Amino acid sequence: MRDPIELHLNEAPKLRSPILIAGLPDSGRVAKIVLDHLVKTLKAAPLGYLHSDYLPPRVLLKPDGTPELMKHEFYYWVNSDEAGNDLVLYTGDAQPILPEGAFRLSEAVVDLAERLGVGTLITVGAFITGRISDNPKVYGAASESDLVKELKALDVQIIDSGAVTWMNGLIPGLAKVRNLKGLFLSGETSGFMVDPRAAMIILRVLIRKLGLQIEMKELEEQAKEIDDALKKGNDKESSAAQPGKAKYVG
């Protein structure tokens, strides 16, 4: 019988106290932007990938017109600072489509993390508010009280009620069950559009927590373009609402 999760791994060096950061496509593509930016700016090396029956039943078309199965990918980054942590980065083309898939894929991620010697697993995602905030915040939760205190010291707003759904919650939840540390970080976003600004504020927390050196100029420019477009749209709406400028048909 074929395995519903097919994991393909490359050889990797022995990692020093690695931390895993996971982010899959979500509202505003916040998590995917975070992980893609980490992979690109850190020049992380491919560790492997997985194909799974739990992913949506479709293929992605490449620029040359050929199809490719949807997949999840793993990367690793070796920290040049011997006192720092190496990283394992996990992202992919889509979230699983069924609850069983979310559980099974989350288990596979935590299994691999244990094999690699990971002690802390961090998931990132979107905190959807339905409105555009002038000063978006990072919200988070953690598997133990000491980590919650650490998040508070990083100006993260603690999520103290409700639930964290799908793999964003399952990965740190399973980590706790296995006596590993688990964290969840989410950037405040409206949920209406691709939101690099929400990704940026998560990255800033990760930079402070992990002591990373990450260039943010590209994301800052993307965020400015979106802010400018929103401002123009608001200006047009305000102008149309002024007395004497409204148009009526009737």
RAVENTA-V98738 format. One record per run of one state. SS is the DSSP state (a for helix, b for strand, c for the rest). FROM is the first residue (numbers start at 0). TO is the last residue. If there is no record, write none. Layout:
# RAVENTA-V98738
SS	FROM	TO
SS	FROM	TO
This chain:
# RAVENTA-V98738
c	0	3
b	4	8
c	9	17
b	18	21
c	22	25
a	26	41
c	42	43
b	44	51
c	52	57
b	58	60
c	61	65
b	66	68
c	69	70
b	71	76
c	77	85
b	86	91
c	92	97
a	98	114
c	115	118
b	119	127
c	128	136
b	137	141
c	142	143
a	144	152
c	153	155
b	156	157
c	158	164
a	165	176
c	177	179
b	180	188
c	189	194
a	195	209
c	210	215
a	216	240
c	241	249
